[in-house]
Amino acid sequence: MGASYSEIMSKKQEIVLKATGINYDEFEFSPISFDYERLMNSCGYSLQDVQKILLETGVGQTQLVELKNLTELVRLIAPSGKGGRIFVKDEAANPSGSFKDRRAALSIYHAKKSGYKGVVAASSGNYGAAVASQAAKRGLKSIILQEVYDNRKVGQPEILEKTRACEAYGAEVWQLTVGPELFYIMLRVLEDTGFFSASLYVPTSILGIETLGYELAKQLLEMEGRFPDVVLITHAGGGNVTGTARGLIKAGSTQTAVVGVSVDLRGLHMASDSDFNRKSFTTGHSGFGIPFLTWPDRTDVPRNCARGLRYLDRYVLVSQGEVFYTTELLAKLEGMERGPAGNTSLAGALAVARELDRDQILVVQETEYTAAGKMPSSQLTFAKENGIKVTRGNPRENTPGKSIVIPERVDQLRVEDFSMDKIRHSYIKNAIKAAGDYELTEADERFLAEDSKSSLDQVREVIQSSNH
Amino acid sequence: MPDANKGDLIQIHKIVLEPEKRPDNLPPSTAAVPYECWIKGFLMNENANMGDKVKIKTFIGREISGALYQVSPKYDHDFGEAQKEILSVGYEAFQQLENKHKANRE
């Protein structure tokens, strides 16, 4: 049954080089630092090129919609003069139903241009469907690897829906049980097929998402004559934050606060078979969000181009119950029935809007399609079947893996700030640890400062504390 | 009659890694069980019964072997049951806005 785990892992570098066409060694400065911008630009696509390539397959140029009823609802409970205006970028209108089409489109175009016959992606979420859909459009074959089942062969309805969608677009889907060996399977399949690795973390993936930040800034400028004050972004692996923030900067929207939002699933182990079905959200949660900020280079490529910490101004958590509640509000008050991914940052927006003045603008930068398996009714049914207690009440009493509390009123929605300094500290420490026995130069310190949006002094403080 | 005939859409099952072949540092509940996989495709053997070792042609034309697990696999995820904890959420908010509009008119 194929090559062994250690055999494949030892060939990792060689397989990745062949499957991405990127020699990551070329961009390394030292065991700590690398040339991020040169890596991002190594494929030679300008933002305008990317926009054009995306439009060829019908990706992007989605509507930016003002959520007037939700804004009004927030103002009912906000302090006098408060209650910022909430807009949403309706990314569900993309071909496979989410912003992930942007993330896949340029990679698949690049794979085709580079002569690959097919593409491989590891994703249990919308990205897999986006890769399969874009591959269909470009006449390439696709293989999608999904972590689906626990050892009872029970799978979350949302992931089962993604299997269906990928197969609907013609992909060969591998439905796997829980485990980090997904990466091993990915390498094995890449070696067997010679296909392109449509990794979530290669430059073309992030460049595709830049169009989202760029578009929303330009659209709002056109509609309201100004850039957004706050953009809220559902955060998991960091690509959505990174691409959107880079796009905002390219559009000139440099004063916008970039806020990452994740569902709070702290305490559940992501590689645990028994914890796997005790969560109702497959992505956009703290189980990915926190580790990817504190150590981004944990992925299927040597250097991750999704580096959220470079761009985040604030990182907040919301509870599962708050996201279900928000999903209901969006459907019933705004006539938009959408899936949980975008509704995570929307739940954050309903809380953050209360802090802002009435003339300030918040943009929730994505929605996703919904379907059987993705709806609150389906996910709450599954939660109850897996022993999770579902009640209405104070969402602060929500306990990941044990209970889901649906708020009773909109004023109960809150965001919990996760300390950015704590994340920066962990990231710098992890980088030093990964470099091993190596003395940092001043250039390394400058890299770490830039990579974590810290000051040089902050970096030096962590280095000093690590030496003791 | 065999469970499946050549050309039928089936699902195969494979044990990718037995527990002892899995990497170290897995949480106990994961380390204790094999790493498994299911793939769909069209049966290439003349016919087969459940559990037989068979070969399939996948949706992209690749040939993969494994044990016959299911014939004509269907998607059985659904919309779930109506959930009383969320059923009234929308109307409550609607009423809040309605009351405000009424108060504004008065």
Interface residues (C-beta under 8 A of the other chain):
Chain A: M1 G2 S4 Y5 N69 E72 L73 L76 G118 K141 S142 I143 V148 Y149 N151 G155 P157 L160 E161 T163 R164 E167 G170 A171 E172 V173 W174 Q175 L176 T177 V178 G179 P180 E181 I185 T193 H269 A271 S272 D273 S274 D275 F324 Y325 E328 L329 A331 K332 L333 A372 G373 M375 P376 S377 S378 Q379 L380 T381 F382 V390 T391 R392 I406 R409 V410
Chain B: K14 I15 V16 L17 K21 R22 P23 L26 P27 S29 T30 A32 V33 P34 Y35 E36 C37 W38 I39 K40 G41 T58 F59 I60 G61 R62 Y75 D76 H77 D78 F79 G80 E81 A82 Q83 E85 I86 V89 G90 Y91 E92 A93 F94 Q96 L97 K100
